[in-house]
Amino acid sequence: MKAIVQDVYGPADVLELRDIDRPVPGPDEVLIRVRAAGAGPDVWHLMTGLPYPARLVFGLRRPKNPVPGWDGAGVVEAVGPGVTDLEPGDAVHGECRGSFAEFALAKAGRIARKPDSLTFEQAAAVPCSGVTALQALHTKAGLRPGQQVLVIGASGGVGSFAVQLATAHGAEATAVCGPDAADFVRSLGAVDVIDYTREEITDRPRRYDVVLDAAGNRSVSLLRSVLAPHGTLVRVGGEGGSQWFADAGIRLEMGLRSLLGGRKLRGMLAVVRRADLLTLDAIIDKGELTPVVDRTFPLAEAADAVRHLEHGHPQGKVVVTVAGPGD
């Protein structure tokens, strides 16, 4: 099968299109014929091996899994022992290992049937980014209708889901983004926009019940200062730390400041589960959430997709497409 492969850590130039063996599903696994794969910060971290502590998981000198990609959407090709609720031919989406390939493996409990209303490209945009936004707002922050929500990095993959989810839940979302994305985030439901090139989030007197930081380039003290007295800050992912220590220092600071009481400061790394995918899919089916695809790239141009992710300021999710039979 065709797949994007990397033998070493490095920039996008390390990604190569090659022929490799098709994986075989084990117990509780599903083999998916991939039609589209999402590209997010997770792909960049695996590609570069940064921050360095990540290599304890990915592989010390080279990636244990040389095929990048975690988000995927496609059609079930085969199921492993113990899988009884999915069968060949089912259109699915979720977390796949090595989704930048014609075929990828997925744990059955981390995928769900694709909503009929979504294309494969849209469906591939949902798993990591959508679940991260859902868990941040609902699990970590306990979002309630009527609350004021500040979404930093609102035009990106996680942010575009967060603005829509907050709005769907009856909260009011203020979006932080660049000037070119102002109309875009308003179209997602943001009631107000802060252009970070012209003002800081502290320039306004408003205080927020929930602050979701998907950018990672502001200090904890600054973020805490715009929280309401009993508000919650959620930092998603591990952005904003050093190459050697990741965001360990930031997490320590958040933990210590949380001991002061009142405002809650929480970090998180999302785990994609079928239950959360089904929750998102139900909101999608109600017409209250639409996965936004910024741009698609064919599999052979996956390196360009990652470059665009790094430098192109995407609005929504970057997606890699994989040709299906007869395409």
ABEGO torsion letter per residue (X at the ends): XBBBBBABBEBAAABBBBBBBBBBBBBGBBBBBBABBBBBAAAAAAAAGOBAAAAAAAEAABBABABBEABBBEBBABBBBGBAABBBGBBBBEBBBGABBABBBBBAAABBBBBAABBAAAAAAAAAAAAAAAAAAAAAAGBBBGBBBBBBGAABAAAAAAAAAAAAAGBBBBBBBBAAAAAAAAAAGBABBBBAAABBAAABABBBABBBBAAGABBAAAAAAABBAABBBBBBEABGBBAAAEAAAAAAAAAAAAAAEEBBBBBBBBBBBAAAAAAAAAAAAAGABBBBBABBBBAAAAAAAAAAAAAAGBBEBBBBBBBBBGX
